[in-house]
């Protein structure tokens, strides 16, 4: 079972999951992830990338913007440097 919530509701969610685990047979663990939401980025890394504009929200996840631009822009610059454009 996965739950996403704001940090301010963390204690309430943990308590709700603690109570809910008695309703399911077997051993149930409560684990607080280091990741931001359902993304592949850790919390610290997410905040750094968001502040620098390297990622942007896309629904429940994020899209990553690489450091380098599109290939067609690079080709255009290379042609200009070579004096062919």
Wavefront OBJ file of the C-alpha trace (Angstrom):
o trace
v 0.000 0.000 0.000
v 1.470 3.392 -0.961
v 0.419 6.788 0.332
v 1.595 10.204 -0.813
v 1.026 13.152 1.455
v 2.451 16.485 2.518
v 5.153 16.376 5.162
v 2.867 18.133 7.610
v 0.486 15.121 7.529
v 3.241 12.534 7.943
v 2.450 11.635 11.560
v -1.272 11.243 10.836
v -0.607 8.945 7.877
v 1.790 6.803 9.883
v -0.824 6.435 12.626
v -3.537 5.591 10.075
v -1.335 2.922 8.483
v -0.393 1.568 11.910
v -4.070 1.086 12.718
v -4.883 -0.296 9.265
v -2.186 -2.962 9.389
v -4.187 -4.825 12.049
v -6.889 -5.423 9.427
v -4.539 -7.422 7.163
v -3.103 -10.835 8.012
v 0.639 -11.293 8.227
v 3.388 -8.881 9.056
v 2.883 -5.371 7.728
v 5.663 -2.796 7.817
v 5.423 0.970 7.600
v 8.254 2.462 5.582
v 8.872 6.172 4.967
v 10.568 6.566 1.609
v 13.526 8.824 0.874
v 12.060 9.523 -2.565
v 9.887 12.517 -3.418
v 6.350 11.234 -4.078
v 6.410 8.504 -6.705
v 9.437 9.950 -8.532
v 12.875 8.373 -8.825
v 14.575 11.353 -7.134
v 15.549 11.601 -3.456
v 14.051 14.503 -1.496
v 17.235 16.605 -1.416
v 17.999 15.927 -5.076
v 14.409 16.753 -6.066
v 14.515 20.139 -4.321
v 17.887 21.004 -5.920
v 16.750 19.990 -9.415
v 13.430 21.820 -9.064
v 15.181 25.005 -7.890
v 17.606 24.862 -10.819
v 14.808 24.170 -13.328
v 16.199 20.777 -14.383
v 12.886 19.003 -13.672
v 9.301 20.151 -13.987
v 6.022 18.649 -12.737
v 4.185 16.285 -15.070
v 1.086 14.845 -13.411
v 2.063 12.562 -10.538
v 5.703 12.447 -11.643
v 8.239 14.858 -13.144
v 10.027 15.277 -16.439
v 13.791 15.661 -16.498
v 15.407 18.336 -18.651
v 18.963 17.305 -19.494
v 21.849 19.780 -19.361
v 22.342 19.688 -23.093
v 19.785 20.996 -25.545
v 18.240 19.363 -28.598
v 20.579 17.890 -31.208
v 19.289 20.126 -34.028
v 20.419 23.227 -32.101
v 23.902 21.747 -31.655
v 24.123 20.931 -35.380
v 23.113 24.486 -36.269
v 25.827 25.935 -34.018
v 28.440 23.579 -35.454
v 27.530 24.582 -39.010
v 27.794 28.260 -38.070
v 31.199 27.683 -36.481
v 32.394 25.854 -39.593
v 31.152 28.722 -41.762
v 28.740 26.538 -43.721
v 25.512 28.144 -42.551
l 1 2 3 4 5 6 7 8 9 10 11 12 13 14 15 16 17 18 19 20 21 22 23 24 25 26 27 28 29 30 31 32 33 34 35 36 37 38 39 40 41 42 43 44 45 46 47 48 49 50 51 52 53 54 55 56 57 58 59 60 61 62 63 64 65 66 67 68 69 70 71 72 73 74 75 76 77 78 79 80 81 82 83 84 85
